[in-house]
Amino acid sequence: MSANMLYPMYCQMQDKAIDFYYSGALTEDMLLSIGSALRQSLIFSVSKDRKMSAFSTFVEQIQNIIRYSAERKSLEDGNPLSYGTILMGRENQDFFICCGNKINNADANSINAMLCHIKSLNRLELKSLFKTKLHEPSPENSVGAGVGLIEIALRAKKGFDFGFSTIDAEHQFFEMKVWI
């Protein structure tokens, strides 16, 4: 990449109203640092409720990358160093957060089924599912209670979309866009 490649990328982000973009390695420490900076920044020119929803969604999406990205390494202290992409921006009056990361093909079908089910539920059904999942044991191969995607859906006042792109015989790239 030549030194004069950044300005065109910068212009494209400005044209698309992208307020924040990061692609690369992520850790829990980085989440805390980025989150702190974003919370104090002027990026969130929305109501207090939308700020909290946006910030919580941002945190949950980065945690999903850290916990579930198929592109990862272990640090010397044993903590994961996971790779993914996250961005935040505006479309008209709507605010959105997008994330993406490499996943194993074996996980794509279950993620797709889970998100299709979540997307089919109304707000009351989502709340009920959230409460039910909190009282169940954690799903196999999960480091959480399995409620993160449900929480994102509850905060997505304007909905969410997701998709998968084939990378190779073993991996897909998972993307999720949430409107706040």
N, C-alpha and C positions, 0 to 999 in steps of 0.2 A: 504494500500500500504506500503510495507516495504521500508526501507531506501535504499536498494540496487536495487530498480526498475528504478531509473533515468538513470543509466549508460547504460543499454540496450536500453532505449528509445533514449538517446543521440547518441549511435552508429547507430541505425536505421536511425535517421535523417541525420547523416553524410553520411551513405551509399546511401541514397536517394537524396543527395545533397540539403537538406532543409536548407536554410540559416536563416530562421526566422519562428517561430511557436508560436502562442498564442491561448489559448482556455480558455474562462471564461467570466467574466463580462466586458462590454465595456461601456464607457461614452465618451462624446465629449472631456472632459479634457484628458482622456487617449489617445484618437485619436491624440490630439495635441502633447502629450508627446512622444508617440511611433513614430509618424510621424517625429518629430524633430530628434529623435535619429537615425531613419533609413536614413533620408536624409543626415546626417553627417557621417554615417558609410561607411564601405567599401563593404557592401553587394552588392551594385549596381556596378558591374564591367562591365558596358555596356556604350554605347555612351550617350551623354547628352540628345538626343531626347528620347532614350529608358528609361533613368532615369526618365525624366518628365512623360512619359507615365506610367511607373511602379508606380511611386509615386502617380499620380492622380488616377490610377486604385485602388491602395491600399486604398486610402482615400475614394473613392466612395464605395468600397466594405464594409469597416468598417461602413460608414454612413448608408448603407442599413441594416446592422446587427442592429445598434443602433435604427434605425427608424422602422424596420419591423419585428424583431424577435418576435416570439410568446412567448418566454421565457424571461420575463422581470419583473422588479419591478420599483416602483417609489421611487426616493430618497426623502429625507426630503425637498429638495428645489424644488420638482416637476419634476425634470429632470429624464429621463428614465435611468435605469441600465439594459442593454440588454445583452444576452448571445449568444456567437457564437464562431467560430473558424476561424482563418486566418493563412495561411502559404505562404511562398515564397521560391522558389528554382529554380534549373536548371535541364534541361534534354538536354543532348548534348550541343548545342550552344544556346538553347532556354531558356528564362527566363519565369517563370510562377508565378502566384498568384492565390491561391485558397481560397475561403471562404465558410462557411457553417453556417446555423442556422436553428432552429426549426421554422416552419411556420404552420399556420392553414390550414387544408385540403381545406377550402373554398377558400383560396388564390392560391393554387397550380395550378389549371386549368388556371387561368388568367395569372399567371407568366409563365407557360409553353407555352401558346398561344403567349404571347408577345415575349418571347425569340425565339420561332420557327420563328415568323414573322421577327424579327430583324436579325436572322441568315440567312434568305433567301435573304436578301437585299445585293446589292453590295455597294461599298463605296459612290458613288454619291447618291444612294437612301437613305442610312443612313444619310448623311448630310442633305438631303432634309427633311427627317422625323424629324431630330433633330430641324431644324429651324421651322418646322410646330408646333411641340410640345411646343417650347418656347413661341409661340404666343397664345396657347390655355390655357384655365383655367386649374388649377391643377386637376388631376383625383381625384375622390371621394376616401376618406380614404388615401390620399397621402399627405405627408408633403413637397413634392417637386413639380417640374414642370413635373415629369414623364420622365425626359431625362437621368437619371443616367445610366440605362442599355444601352441606345443608345450610350452614351458617352464612356462607357466601350467597346462596340463593335467597335467604331471608333478607339480606342486606341489599340485594340487587333490586332496588325499587323499579328499575326500568328493564329488568330481565338480564339474561346472559345467553351467550352463544359459545359453542366449543367445536373443535374439529381436530382431525388427525391427518398428518402427512407422512407417507411412507419414506423412511430414510434408507433402510437397507433390509435384508432378510430377517434381521433380529429386532429392529427398532422403528419406532414412529416418533414423530414430533407432535406433542399434545399442546393445543392452544386453547385458551379460555379468555373471553372478553366479557366483562361485567360492567353494566351501566348502573351508575349510582344516581 
